[in-house]
Amino acid sequence: MDVTIESDKRNELLSRREVEFTLKYEGATPSRMQITGKLCALLNVKESLVVLDSLHSSFGMTQVTGTARIYDTEDGKKTTERPYLSARGMPKPKEEGAA
């Protein structure tokens, strides 16, 4: 995977960075967790502070464009982000007693 940062803006009012990126890959489309991990490694931030807002891929192309928001603190993320976006892409909890 090759990530290119298209824009990186600072939003002081909401204490976050807003990043637009392009991801080129080979094979299957990477999962949201893989994309978040790659962005965190590239930008040197914790995974718990990153929210992937949107991902767009075109048919037949091995390229994804997307936007991510990187918060300064966990509290800032909880007060601003919608809960379903924060939970999207996170591993599902294991069910106990499943057969």
TORKOL-4160 file (C-alpha; in steps of 0.2 Angstrom, whole numbers, padded with zeros to 4 digits, m for minus):
99
<pt num="1" X="0000" Y="0000" Z="0000"/>
<pt num="2" X="0006" Y="0017" Z="m0004"/>
<pt num="3" X="m0002" Y="0032" Z="0004"/>
<pt num="4" X="m0001" Y="0050" Z="m0003"/>
<pt num="5" X="m0007" Y="0064" Z="0008"/>
<pt num="6" X="m0017" Y="0077" Z="m0003"/>
<pt num="7" X="m0021" Y="0090" Z="0010"/>
<pt num="8" X="m0018" Y="0091" Z="0029"/>
<pt num="9" X="m0028" Y="0105" Z="0037"/>
<pt num="10" X="m0029" Y="0110" Z="0055"/>
<pt num="11" X="m0046" Y="0114" Z="0063"/>
<pt num="12" X="m0043" Y="0123" Z="0079"/>
<pt num="13" X="m0061" Y="0126" Z="0083"/>
<pt num="14" X="m0064" Y="0107" Z="0085"/>
<pt num="15" X="m0045" Y="0103" Z="0090"/>
<pt num="16" X="m0042" Y="0091" Z="0076"/>
<pt num="17" X="m0033" Y="0088" Z="0059"/>
<pt num="18" X="m0043" Y="0085" Z="0043"/>
<pt num="19" X="m0033" Y="0074" Z="0031"/>
<pt num="20" X="m0037" Y="0070" Z="0013"/>
<pt num="21" X="m0027" Y="0055" Z="0006"/>
<pt num="22" X="m0025" Y="0044" Z="m0009"/>
<pt num="23" X="m0021" Y="0025" Z="m0006"/>
<pt num="24" X="m0014" Y="0014" Z="m0020"/>
<pt num="25" X="m0015" Y="m0005" Z="m0017"/>
<pt num="26" X="m0013" Y="m0021" Z="m0026"/>
<pt num="27" X="m0025" Y="m0036" Z="m0024"/>
<pt num="28" X="m0040" Y="m0035" Z="m0013"/>
<pt num="29" X="m0047" Y="m0018" Z="m0006"/>
<pt num="30" X="m0039" Y="m0015" Z="0011"/>
<pt num="31" X="m0050" Y="m0015" Z="0026"/>
<pt num="32" X="m0054" Y="0001" Z="0036"/>
<pt num="33" X="m0043" Y="m0006" Z="0050"/>
<pt num="34" X="m0028" Y="m0008" Z="0038"/>
<pt num="35" X="m0031" Y="0009" Z="0031"/>
<pt num="36" X="m0031" Y="0017" Z="0049"/>
<pt num="37" X="m0016" Y="0007" Z="0054"/>
<pt num="38" X="m0006" Y="0014" Z="0038"/>
<pt num="39" X="m0012" Y="0032" Z="0041"/>
<pt num="40" X="m0007" Y="0031" Z="0060"/>
<pt num="41" X="0010" Y="0024" Z="0055"/>
<pt num="42" X="0013" Y="0038" Z="0042"/>
<pt num="43" X="0007" Y="0052" Z="0053"/>
<pt num="44" X="0013" Y="0046" Z="0069"/>
<pt num="45" X="m0003" Y="0046" Z="0079"/>
<pt num="46" X="m0013" Y="0034" Z="0090"/>
<pt num="47" X="m0026" Y="0023" Z="0081"/>
<pt num="48" X="m0039" Y="0028" Z="0095"/>
<pt num="49" X="m0038" Y="0046" Z="0089"/>
<pt num="50" X="m0042" Y="0043" Z="0071"/>
<pt num="51" X="m0059" Y="0042" Z="0062"/>
<pt num="52" X="m0061" Y="0038" Z="0044"/>
<pt num="53" X="m0075" Y="0048" Z="0037"/>
<pt num="54" X="m0076" Y="0043" Z="0019"/>
<pt num="55" X="m0068" Y="0031" Z="0007"/>
<pt num="56" X="m0071" Y="0031" Z="m0012"/>
<pt num="57" X="m0065" Y="0018" Z="m0024"/>
<pt num="58" X="m0069" Y="0017" Z="m0043"/>
<pt num="59" X="m0073" Y="0001" Z="m0052"/>
<pt num="60" X="m0057" Y="m0007" Z="m0060"/>
<pt num="61" X="m0045" Y="0004" Z="m0051"/>
<pt num="62" X="m0034" Y="0000" Z="m0037"/>
<pt num="63" X="m0035" Y="0017" Z="m0029"/>
<pt num="64" X="m0045" Y="0023" Z="m0014"/>
<pt num="65" X="m0047" Y="0042" Z="m0010"/>
<pt num="66" X="m0053" Y="0046" Z="0007"/>
<pt num="67" X="m0054" Y="0058" Z="0022"/>
<pt num="68" X="m0049" Y="0056" Z="0040"/>
<pt num="69" X="m0050" Y="0066" Z="0056"/>
<pt num="70" X="m0037" Y="0065" Z="0069"/>
<pt num="71" X="m0041" Y="0072" Z="0086"/>
<pt num="72" X="m0030" Y="0079" Z="0099"/>
<pt num="73" X="m0038" Y="0070" Z="0114"/>
<pt num="74" X="m0051" Y="0056" Z="0117"/>
<pt num="75" X="m0063" Y="0068" Z="0125"/>
<pt num="76" X="m0063" Y="0079" Z="0110"/>
<pt num="77" X="m0067" Y="0064" Z="0099"/>
<pt num="78" X="m0081" Y="0058" Z="0110"/>
<pt num="79" X="m0089" Y="0075" Z="0111"/>
<pt num="80" X="m0088" Y="0079" Z="0092"/>
<pt num="81" X="m0089" Y="0062" Z="0082"/>
<pt num="82" X="m0105" Y="0053" Z="0079"/>
<pt num="83" X="m0104" Y="0036" Z="0088"/>
<pt num="84" X="m0107" Y="0025" Z="0073"/>
<pt num="85" X="m0092" Y="0033" Z="0064"/>
<pt num="86" X="m0081" Y="0030" Z="0079"/>
<pt num="87" X="m0086" Y="0011" Z="0080"/>
<pt num="88" X="m0085" Y="0008" Z="0061"/>
<pt num="89" X="m0070" Y="m0002" Z="0056"/>
<pt num="90" X="m0066" Y="m0007" Z="0074"/>
<pt num="91" X="m0065" Y="m0026" Z="0078"/>
<pt num="92" X="m0081" Y="m0034" Z="0084"/>
<pt num="93" X="m0081" Y="m0040" Z="0102"/>
<pt num="94" X="m0080" Y="m0059" Z="0103"/>
<pt num="95" X="m0097" Y="m0067" Z="0108"/>
<pt num="96" X="m0095" Y="m0079" Z="0124"/>
<pt num="97" X="m0103" Y="m0096" Z="0123"/>
<pt num="98" X="m0105" Y="m0096" Z="0104"/>
<pt num="99" X="m0105" Y="m0113" Z="0097"/>
